[in-house]
Amino acid sequence: GAGDGPRAYFIFPKPRDFTSEQVRSTFTPDTLFVAVKHGVQGREMPAWGKVLSDQQIADVSQYVYDTFVHRP
């Protein structure tokens, strides 16, 4: 979630840090859902809409949101 995983060094642009306050303020479960389903143009985030069901994408999006974005 912090964008500093083992492959982060090789990815350009650098992966987002979902734990930073600036990034956390821009994401909702819905925006994460769209990014996972359709990918993010200009970034290394692929589209998963043809691989995962909408429910699976919603589950992943909610997990990322609950774990990294909307931390108490």
Secondary structure, 3 states (H helix, E strand, C coil): CCCCCCCHHHCCCCCCCCCCHHHHCCCCHHHHHHHHHHCCCCCCCCCCCCCCCHHHHHHHHHHHHHHHHCCC
